[in-house]
Amino acid sequence: MPEDQPQISTEEVLKNDIPWETYMTTKLITGTGLQLLRRYDKKPDNYKAQLLDDDGPAYIRVFVSILRDIFKEETVEYILALIDELLTANPKRARLFHDASLANEDIYEPFLRLLWKGSWFIQEKSCKILSLIVSGRPKAHDSAVANGASKSKKEVPTIDDVLKELVEWLSTQLKKPSHPTLGIPSAISCLATLLKEPLVRSSFVQADGVKLLIPLISPASTQQSIQLLYETCLCVWLLSYYEPAYEHLATSRCLRQLVEVVKGSTKEKVVRVVVLTLRNLLHKGTFGAQMVDLGLPQLVQSLKAQAWSDEDLLEALSQLEEGLKDNIKKLSSFDVYKSEVLLGHLDWSPMHKDPIFWKECITNFEEHDFQILRVLITILDTSTDPRTLAVACYDLSQFIQYHPAGRIIVTDLKAKERVMKLMNHENAEVTKNALLCIQRLFLGAKYASFLQV
């Protein structure tokens, strides 16, 4: 299909007239099928609802058989629109596809085939319908073939095959959408439904799908973009329950992006799903340390002061606040300090001004021929970030104060000249801490402790 083809709606498709009698003449539908279609098609919604309540599986059989046997695009679109309509009105009707009377029908095959063929309408509706039918299946079916079609001569796909095919299509849409504006939102919407499935989580992570979500996590303004952001964050929340996804989330910009979203969003459902995700990740791996570095403790306090109506959100904020406090206590360790310095981006995290940290960790600075101290001094030359420069000057002054030979070591490493240059820096925070460092360098440890910090 042409990429710029406008999207038609289910309502527009259902305005078409399909010549069902012609299909019976050519034996593509049965007499019973024609009778059911005449009874159902073009009737009021409440009348159709009653028919589905009385004999739903019979209608599903007719719809699926048409998708299997008829390939005319207009007819395929019409049947998909009928199914989309009945599932949108009541998603629980997905159970009809799994009725015992359909045990010998391969209900998945037509939709799997249509995922990759025809108009965008056909692809998108096939994905949406498949997602709903898969999610509505009785889980007892999983040990057998996908929908129990054991007597069929053809090999029937297992539920695992169906889910993997869906993940492949969704990942393809996120990389190279079939529709320029609707491809990605449709894929994310289906993914948010399907990531409840353990196999979908594992397949999506194995396909390196996590990195495809990251660009979509950014503050949104329009209604459409807010919905896309919400559903993307919902996907990340579902992945936050899946351990193999942690590494992918930790090594991407995911956490930074989530924090930016919370800072810039006033939409309660978006804030809620992000806060719940952060709460899930807090005690996993290095996420807690990253959250403190990103200023989340202050942000959580700010969020708690706002008038939210959602009790889950309020509870999650309190849990996040307590968890972050615990992390701050654990953060005063040299390993965390070391990683911060090696990344070359310093901030006023609690350890920098914590006397206990400096007393307990001062000898760690001697490791690998004062490697961390050398990197700290290099930062004074290479960084352009005023906060990083200010913290680096302050940390050097702390080293001079707490290490018995601090003055001599810092002088030998030629730090004095670099710090003195920063005394003329345009940023007041930098000049203040550069001055403190120089004062401690000249006065030595004996008098350095009297200087105001």
Secondary structure, 3 states (H helix, E strand, C coil): CCCCCCCCCHHHHCCCCCCHHHHHHCCCCCHHHHHHHHHHCCCCHHHHHHHHHHHHHHHHHHHHHHHHHCCCHHHHHHHHHHHHHHHHHCHHHHHHHHCHHHCCCCCCHHHHHHCCCCCHHHHHHHHHHHHHHHHCCCHHHHHCCCCCCCCCCCCCCCHHHHHHHHHHHHHHHHHCCCCCCCHHHHHHHHHHHHCCCHHHHHHHHHCCCHHHHHHHCCCCCCHHHHHHHHHHHHHHHHHCCCCCHHHHHHCCCHHHHHHHHHHHCCCHHHHHHHHHHHHHHCCCCCHHHHHHHCCHHHHHHHHHCCCCCCHHHHHHHHHHHHHHHHHHHHHCCHHHHHHHHHHCCCCCCHHHHCHHHHHHHHHHHHHHHHHHHHHHHHHHHHCCCHHHHHHHHHHHHHHHHHCCCHHHHHHHCCHHHHHHHHCCCCCHHHHHHHHHHHHHHHHCHHHHCCCCC
